[in-house]
Amino acid sequence: MFKEKIVLIPYEVESRDYKSRLLLSFFLAQAGFRVIFGRKAEVEYFTRCFSNSIYIGLQSTNTYLNFYKKVKLNNNKLILFDEEGLVTLSKKTYLKTKFSKKIATICDIFFCWGRESYKFLSLNRKDFKKKLVISGNLRFDILKKRFNFLNKKNSDLIKKKFRSYILVTCSFGNVNHYNTKYGKISFLQKNHYLNDSQSVKNYKYYLKYNKKKFLQNRILVKYLAEKFKDLNIIIRPHPSEKLGSYLNLKKKFSNVHVSKEFSIAEWLKWSKLNIHYYCTTSLEASAMGVENLAFKPDFNSKNFVNIPYLFSNKIDSLLDVEKFVKKILKKKNKIKRNKKIENHIYNFYAKYSYKIIINEIKKISKKINNKQDNYQSKINLFKKKLLNIKFVFKNFGNYTNYKASDLSYTKIKNDLMNFKGESKKKINVSKFQKNVFEIFVK
């Protein structure tokens, strides 16, 4: 039986979660924990053979309530994030869909993006205030100069290939989803994401808004492609979107490119501009000194929170967009970062999210008895044998592979080697099962 406390860390979207969660895994291993790291589908599958461990979830929606109950039944601690916490429907809908009382009851810690989200949840979830911790988000840790090595190789490849370019970050998953059923209200109701009439009403407004933005985006890309023929325009669909909807633009214009490769940080590094439609990339762009443009952001504040548009240049006409892009292309310096963002993202500047998270994990791990069984106990090893047999025939679906490709031992080993300048102890990696690995120090 292992002496180290075990922490399970899944990632869902390779281009969004992988590097930031690997960073957390590395430093947890350095702090003496044994980390089970891998694709979300596989980690979730094998979670049932773990007990007296710590599970770090990506979602806080009611759709995961039954799974989290099973996690807790094995005497595991449950820590939750909300990866999309800054892009949400109305605050009332957020409380019903993203951090319901049932979710608040079952989790042990809920990490908040910043002071504003902490204040909001403290006021509306008073009984669970002790579970709330301000941490920021790991995605903003990897934007800091200290961790430039995580993005440098790919961002340099992008620069070499495209030279001068602007980025169009799309967020139309509910109207252009890889699997159309995920955008349907009936599906969201069945999976307990939308549980009341007001939430359904707000979501219908969101669908209508996104359909309009989706069409406006196509018009804008066509216009810019024709006006700036020497400028590359990179369309980066949301990880949940199907690429096919954008390929006709790529065929029609030689300077339009469509890609879901690489992380947003790697694309933003050399981008002249980030065009977005209600997306957290606007805040990541601000953190990297890149200007944001929001085209026709005519939304109803009763249905949306305004955070993604707070630090963007809001422009309503194609001609004014053209003028703005010309102005941007002449600029040589990055923009100054707006300090007000720190109210929404705690680790926007000097602070590190991973340090806060590890500190809280250390605290909660003291409540776990090392003498109790972990996954090396007889019963859990037996469960694992059964799961391994079923795993051979398990199919997680094309959408899982679309969001994250298979993770090899070579890849994770090489990626962890990038942290060698941060290492105090030698990191070891061993395969747990396909797409799942143990990270630890001896």
C-alpha positions as CSV (number, residue, x, y, z in Angstrom):
1,M,0.0,0.0,0.0
2,F,1.3,3.4,-0.9
3,K,2.4,5.8,1.8
4,E,1.6,8.8,-0.5
5,K,-1.8,10.4,-0.6
6,I,-3.4,9.8,-4.0
7,V,-4.9,12.6,-6.1
8,L,-6.8,11.9,-9.3
9,I,-6.5,14.6,-12.0
10,P,-8.5,14.2,-15.2
11,Y,-8.2,16.5,-18.2
12,E,-11.0,16.8,-20.8
13,V,-9.9,19.0,-23.6
14,E,-6.3,18.5,-24.7
15,S,-5.8,22.0,-26.0
16,R,-7.4,23.6,-22.9
17,D,-6.8,21.5,-19.8
18,Y,-3.8,19.2,-20.5
19,K,-0.8,21.5,-19.8
20,S,-2.3,23.4,-16.9
21,R,-3.4,20.1,-15.2
22,L,0.0,18.5,-15.9
23,L,1.6,21.5,-14.2
24,L,-0.5,20.9,-11.1
25,S,0.3,17.2,-11.2
26,F,4.0,17.9,-11.4
27,F,4.1,20.1,-8.4
28,L,1.8,17.8,-6.4
29,A,4.2,15.0,-7.1
30,Q,7.1,17.2,-5.9
31,A,5.0,17.9,-2.8
32,G,4.9,14.1,-2.0
33,F,1.5,13.1,-3.6
34,R,1.0,10.3,-6.0
35,V,-1.0,11.6,-9.0
36,I,-3.3,9.5,-11.2
37,F,-3.4,11.7,-14.4
38,G,-5.2,11.1,-17.7
39,R,-8.1,11.6,-20.0
40,K,-11.3,12.4,-18.2
41,A,-13.3,9.4,-19.6
42,E,-10.7,6.9,-18.5
43,V,-10.0,8.5,-15.2
44,E,-13.7,8.6,-14.4
45,Y,-14.0,4.9,-15.4
46,F,-11.3,3.8,-13.0
47,T,-12.2,6.1,-10.1
48,R,-14.4,3.4,-8.6
49,C,-11.3,1.4,-7.7
50,F,-10.0,4.2,-5.5
51,S,-10.8,5.0,-1.9
52,N,-9.5,7.4,0.6
53,S,-8.1,9.5,-2.2
54,I,-8.7,13.0,-3.6
55,Y,-10.6,13.6,-6.9
56,I,-10.3,16.9,-8.7
57,G,-13.3,17.5,-11.0
58,L,-13.5,19.8,-13.9
59,Q,-17.3,20.5,-13.8
60,S,-19.7,21.6,-11.1
61,T,-22.9,21.0,-13.0
62,N,-25.8,18.8,-11.9
63,T,-25.0,16.4,-14.8
64,Y,-22.1,15.1,-12.7
65,L,-24.1,14.7,-9.4
66,N,-24.5,11.0,-9.6
67,F,-20.9,10.4,-10.5
68,Y,-19.7,12.6,-7.7
69,K,-21.9,10.7,-5.3
70,K,-20.1,7.5,-6.3
71,V,-16.8,9.2,-5.8
72,K,-17.8,10.2,-2.2
73,L,-19.2,6.7,-1.4
74,N,-15.6,5.4,-1.4
75,N,-14.6,7.9,1.2
76,N,-12.8,10.1,-1.3
77,K,-12.5,13.9,-1.0
78,L,-14.0,15.9,-3.8
79,I,-12.5,19.1,-5.1
80,L,-14.3,21.1,-7.9
81,F,-13.5,23.8,-10.4
82,D,-15.7,25.4,-12.9
83,E,-13.6,25.8,-16.1
84,E,-16.3,27.9,-17.8
85,G,-17.0,30.0,-14.7
86,L,-16.5,33.4,-16.4
87,V,-18.7,32.6,-19.4
88,T,-22.2,31.9,-18.1
89,L,-25.8,32.7,-18.3
90,S,-27.5,35.0,-15.7
91,K,-26.3,34.7,-12.1
92,K,-29.5,33.1,-11.1
93,T,-29.2,30.5,-13.8
94,Y,-25.6,29.9,-12.7
95,L,-26.7,29.0,-9.2
96,K,-29.1,26.4,-10.6
97,T,-26.8,24.9,-13.3
98,K,-23.2,25.3,-12.2
99,F,-23.1,25.3,-8.4
100,S,-26.4,24.0,-7.1
101,K,-27.0,23.3,-3.4
102,K,-26.7,19.6,-4.2
103,I,-23.3,20.1,-5.7
104,A,-22.3,22.4,-2.9
105,T,-23.3,19.8,-0.3
106,I,-21.3,17.0,-1.8
107,C,-18.0,18.7,-2.6
108,D,-15.3,19.4,0.0
109,I,-13.7,22.4,-1.8
110,F,-14.9,24.6,-4.6
111,F,-12.2,26.8,-6.1
112,C,-13.4,30.3,-7.2
113,W,-11.9,32.2,-10.2
114,G,-11.6,35.5,-8.2
115,R,-12.9,37.8,-5.5
116,E,-16.0,38.7,-7.5
117,S,-17.1,35.0,-7.9
118,Y,-16.2,34.4,-4.2
119,K,-18.4,37.3,-3.1
120,F,-21.3,36.2,-5.2
121,L,-21.2,32.5,-4.1
122,S,-20.6,33.5,-0.4
123,L,-23.7,35.6,-0.5
124,N,-25.8,33.0,-2.3
125,R,-24.4,29.8,-0.8
126,K,-23.9,31.0,2.8
127,D,-24.2,27.5,4.3
128,F,-21.2,26.4,2.2
129,K,-18.9,29.5,2.5
130,K,-16.2,27.4,4.3
131,K,-15.9,25.3,1.2
132,L,-15.1,28.3,-1.1
133,V,-11.5,29.1,-1.8
134,I,-10.2,31.9,-4.1
135,S,-7.5,30.4,-6.4
136,G,-7.8,31.8,-9.9
137,N,-7.4,29.3,-12.7
138,L,-4.5,27.1,-13.7
139,R,-4.8,28.2,-17.3
140,F,-3.5,31.6,-16.2
141,D,-0.5,30.1,-14.5
142,I,0.8,28.7,-17.8
143,L,0.6,32.2,-19.3
144,K,3.3,33.5,-16.9
145,K,6.9,34.1,-18.1
146,R,8.1,31.5,-15.6
147,F,6.3,28.8,-17.6
148,N,7.1,30.1,-21.2
149,F,8.8,26.8,-21.9
150,L,5.4,25.0,-21.9
151,N,4.2,27.0,-25.0
152,K,7.4,28.1,-26.7
153,K,7.9,25.2,-29.2
154,N,4.5,25.3,-30.6
155,S,4.1,29.1,-30.6
156,D,7.4,29.4,-32.5
157,L,6.1,26.8,-35.1
158,I,2.9,28.9,-35.5
159,K,4.9,32.1,-36.0
160,K,7.2,30.5,-38.6
161,K,4.2,29.1,-40.6
162,F,1.8,32.1,-40.4
163,R,4.0,35.1,-39.7
164,S,1.4,37.9,-39.4
165,Y,-2.0,36.8,-38.3
166,I,-5.1,37.6,-36.3
167,L,-7.1,35.0,-34.3
168,V,-10.8,34.4,-34.4
169,T,-11.8,32.4,-31.4
170,C,-15.2,30.8,-31.8
171,S,-17.5,29.7,-29.0
172,F,-20.5,28.3,-30.8
173,G,-20.6,24.8,-29.3
174,N,-24.4,24.9,-28.7
175,V,-25.2,25.8,-32.3
176,N,-22.3,24.0,-34.1
177,H,-21.6,21.1,-31.9
178,Y,-19.6,18.0,-33.0
179,N,-22.5,16.0,-31.7
180,T,-25.8,17.9,-32.3
181,K,-27.7,16.3,-29.4
182,Y,-25.5,18.2,-26.9
183,G,-27.0,21.5,-27.9
184,K,-30.6,20.4,-27.7
185,I,-32.6,21.6,-24.8
186,S,-34.3,18.2,-24.3
187,F,-30.9,16.6,-23.9
188,L,-29.8,19.2,-21.3
189,Q,-33.1,18.8,-19.4
190,K,-32.7,15.0,-19.4
191,N,-29.2,15.3,-18.0
192,H,-30.3,17.8,-15.3
193,Y,-28.4,20.7,-16.6
194,L,-31.6,22.8,-17.1
195,N,-34.0,22.1,-14.3
196,D,-36.5,24.9,-14.3
197,S,-38.4,27.1,-16.7
198,Q,-36.3,30.2,-16.1
199,S,-33.1,28.4,-16.9
200,V,-34.6,27.0,-20.1
201,K,-35.8,30.5,-21.1
202,N,-32.3,31.9,-20.5
203,Y,-30.7,29.1,-22.5
204,K,-33.1,29.7,-25.4
205,Y,-32.0,33.3,-25.5
206,Y,-28.4,32.1,-25.5
207,L,-29.1,29.8,-28.4
208,K,-30.7,32.5,-30.4
209,Y,-27.9,34.9,-29.6
210,N,-25.2,32.4,-30.6
211,K,-27.0,31.5,-33.9
212,K,-26.9,35.2,-34.8
213,K,-23.2,35.5,-33.8
214,F,-22.3,32.4,-35.7
215,L,-23.7,34.0,-38.9
216,Q,-22.2,37.4,-38.2
217,N,-18.8,35.8,-37.6
218,R,-18.9,34.3,-41.1
219,I,-19.7,37.7,-42.6
220,L,-16.9,39.3,-40.6
221,V,-14.3,36.7,-41.7
222,K,-15.2,37.0,-45.3
223,Y,-15.0,40.8,-45.1
224,L,-11.5,40.7,-43.4
225,A,-10.2,38.1,-45.8
226,E,-11.1,40.2,-48.8
227,K,-9.8,43.5,-47.3
228,F,-6.5,42.1,-45.8
229,K,-5.3,39.6,-48.4
230,D,-1.7,39.6,-47.0
231,L,-3.0,38.9,-43.4
232,N,-3.6,35.4,-42.2
233,I,-6.9,34.8,-40.4
234,I,-6.9,31.8,-38.0
235,I,-10.3,30.5,-37.1
236,R,-10.0,28.5,-33.9
237,P,-13.3,26.7,-33.2
238,H,-14.3,25.9,-29.7
239,P,-13.2,22.3,-28.7
240,S,-16.8,21.2,-28.9
241,E,-17.4,22.5,-32.4
242,K,-17.3,20.6,-35.7
243,L,-14.7,21.9,-38.1
244,G,-16.7,21.3,-41.2
245,S,-18.8,24.4,-40.8
246,Y,-15.7,26.6,-41.4
247,L,-13.9,24.7,-44.2
248,N,-15.8,26.4,-47.0
249,L,-14.2,29.7,-45.8
250,K,-10.8,28.1,-45.9
251,K,-11.5,26.8,-49.5
252,K,-12.7,30.2,-50.7
253,F,-9.9,32.3,-49.2
254,S,-6.2,31.4,-49.2
255,N,-5.5,33.5,-46.2
256,V,-8.1,31.8,-44.0
257,H,-7.1,28.8,-41.9
258,V,-9.0,26.6,-39.6
259,S,-7.4,24.7,-36.7
260,K,-8.2,23.1,-33.4
261,E,-4.5,22.3,-32.9
262,F,-2.5,23.9,-30.1
263,S,-3.6,25.7,-27.0
264,I,-5.0,29.2,-26.9
265,A,-1.9,30.5,-25.2
266,E,0.2,29.2,-28.1
267,W,-2.0,30.9,-30.7
268,L,-2.2,34.2,-28.8
269,K,1.6,34.5,-28.3
270,W,2.2,36.1,-31.8
271,S,-1.4,37.1,-32.7
272,K,-2.0,40.7,-33.6
273,L,-5.6,40.6,-32.5
274,N,-8.1,38.3,-30.8
275,I,-11.7,38.5,-32.2
276,H,-14.2,36.7,-29.9
277,Y,-17.8,36.2,-29.2
278,Y,-18.4,35.9,-25.5
279,C,-15.4,33.8,-24.6
280,T,-12.8,33.5,-21.8
281,T,-10.1,33.8,-24.4
282,S,-10.6,37.6,-24.2
283,L,-9.2,37.5,-20.7
284,E,-6.3,35.2,-21.7
285,A,-5.6,37.6,-24.5
286,S,-5.6,40.5,-22.1
287,A,-3.1,38.6,-19.8
288,M,-0.8,38.2,-22.8
289,G,-1.1,41.8,-23.9
290,V,-3.2,41.1,-27.0
291,E,-6.0,43.4,-28.1
292,N,-9.6,42.0,-28.1
293,L,-12.4,42.8,-30.5
294,A,-16.0,41.9,-29.9
295,F,-18.1,42.3,-33.0
296,K,-21.7,43.4,-32.4
297,P,-21.9,42.4,-28.7
298,D,-25.6,43.2,-28.5
299,F,-26.6,41.0,-25.6
300,N,-29.1,41.3,-22.8
301,S,-27.4,41.7,-19.5
302,K,-30.3,40.0,-17.8
303,N,-29.4,36.8,-19.5
304,F,-25.6,37.0,-19.6
305,V,-22.8,38.2,-17.3
306,N,-20.7,40.8,-18.9
307,I,-17.2,39.6,-17.9
308,P,-15.9,38.4,-21.3
309,Y,-16.8,41.7,-22.9
310,L,-15.4,44.0,-20.1
311,F,-11.9,44.4,-21.6
312,S,-12.7,44.3,-25.3
313,N,-13.1,46.9,-28.0
314,K,-16.8,46.7,-29.0
315,I,-17.4,47.5,-32.6
316,D,-20.7,47.3,-34.5
317,S,-19.8,48.0,-38.2
318,L,-17.6,46.2,-40.7
319,L,-16.0,49.5,-41.8
320,D,-15.1,50.3,-38.2
321,V,-13.6,46.9,-37.8
322,E,-11.5,47.4,-40.9
323,K,-10.2,50.7,-39.5
324,F,-9.5,49.1,-36.1
325,V,-7.5,46.2,-37.7
326,K,-5.4,48.7,-39.7
327,K,-4.6,50.5,-36.5
328,I,-3.7,47.3,-34.7
329,L,-1.4,46.1,-37.5
330,K,0.6,49.3,-37.2
331,K,1.1,48.8,-33.4
332,K,4.4,47.2,-32.3
333,N,3.9,47.0,-28.6
334,K,1.6,44.8,-26.6
335,I,-1.2,46.5,-24.7
336,K,-0.9,47.1,-21.0
337,R,-2.8,44.7,-18.8
338,N,-5.9,46.0,-17.0
339,K,-5.5,45.5,-13.2
340,K,-9.3,45.3,-12.8
341,I,-9.2,41.9,-14.3
342,E,-7.6,40.6,-11.1
343,N,-11.0,41.0,-9.4
344,H,-12.3,38.3,-11.7
345,I,-9.1,36.2,-12.1
346,Y,-7.1,36.0,-8.8
347,N,-3.8,34.8,-10.4
348,F,-3.9,37.2,-13.3
349,Y,-0.7,38.9,-12.2
350,A,1.9,37.6,-9.7
351,K,-0.1,35.0,-7.8
352,Y,0.0,31.3,-8.7
353,S,-3.1,29.2,-8.7
354,Y,-1.3,25.9,-8.3
355,K,0.3,27.0,-5.0
356,I,-3.0,27.8,-3.5
357,I,-4.6,24.6,-4.8
358,I,-1.7,22.4,-3.4
359,N,-1.9,24.2,-0.1
360,E,-5.6,23.3,0.2
361,I,-5.0,19.8,-0.9
362,K,-2.4,19.4,1.8
363,K,-4.9,20.6,4.4
364,I,-7.7,18.3,3.2
365,S,-5.3,15.3,2.9
366,K,-4.7,15.4,6.6
367,K,-8.3,14.3,7.1
368,I,-7.5,11.1,5.1
369,N,-6.2,8.2,7.2
370,N,-3.1,6.7,5.6
371,K,-3.8,3.4,7.4
372,Q,-7.0,3.0,5.5
373,D,-7.1,1.3,2.1
374,N,-6.3,3.1,-1.1
375,Y,-6.4,1.5,-4.6
376,Q,-3.7,-1.1,-3.5
377,S,-6.1,-2.8,-1.1
378,K,-7.3,-6.3,-2.0
379,I,-10.8,-5.2,-2.7
380,N,-9.8,-2.2,-4.9
381,L,-7.2,-4.4,-6.8
382,F,-10.0,-6.9,-7.4
383,K,-12.2,-4.0,-8.7
384,K,-9.4,-2.9,-11.0
385,K,-9.0,-6.4,-12.5
386,L,-12.7,-6.5,-13.3
387,L,-12.6,-3.0,-14.8
388,N,-9.5,-3.9,-16.8
389,I,-11.5,-6.9,-18.4
390,K,-14.4,-4.6,-19.2
391,F,-12.1,-1.9,-20.4
392,V,-11.0,-4.0,-23.4
393,F,-14.5,-3.7,-24.8
394,K,-15.2,-0.2,-23.6
395,N,-15.9,2.5,-26.2
396,F,-15.8,6.1,-24.9
397,G,-17.1,7.4,-28.2
398,N,-15.7,9.6,-31.0
399,Y,-16.3,12.8,-29.1
400,T,-13.9,11.8,-26.4
401,N,-11.2,11.3,-29.0
402,Y,-12.1,14.5,-30.8
403,K,-11.5,16.5,-27.6
404,A,-8.3,14.7,-26.6
405,S,-6.2,12.2,-28.6
406,D,-4.6,9.2,-27.0
407,L,-2.0,10.0,-24.4
408,S,1.2,7.9,-24.8
409,Y,3.9,7.2,-22.2
410,T,6.5,9.0,-24.4
411,K,4.4,12.1,-24.7
412,I,3.7,12.5,-20.9
413,K,7.3,11.6,-20.1
414,N,8.7,14.2,-22.5
415,D,6.2,16.9,-21.3
416,L,7.2,16.3,-17.7
417,M,10.9,16.6,-18.7
418,N,10.1,20.2,-19.7
419,F,9.8,20.9,-16.0
420,K,13.4,19.8,-15.3
421,G,14.3,23.4,-14.3
422,E,11.6,23.3,-11.6
423,S,12.5,19.8,-10.3
424,K,13.8,19.3,-6.8
425,K,13.1,15.5,-6.9
426,K,13.2,13.1,-9.9
427,I,9.7,12.6,-11.4
428,N,8.7,9.1,-12.2
429,V,5.9,8.0,-14.6
430,S,4.3,4.6,-14.8
431,K,1.3,3.4,-16.9
432,F,-1.9,2.7,-15.0
433,Q,-3.9,1.9,-18.1
434,K,-4.4,3.2,-21.5
435,N,-4.5,7.1,-21.4
436,V,-4.0,7.0,-17.6
437,F,-0.6,7.4,-15.8
438,E,0.8,7.5,-12.3
439,I,3.1,10.5,-11.6
440,F,5.2,10.3,-8.4
441,V,8.7,10.8,-6.9
442,K,10.7,8.0,-5.2
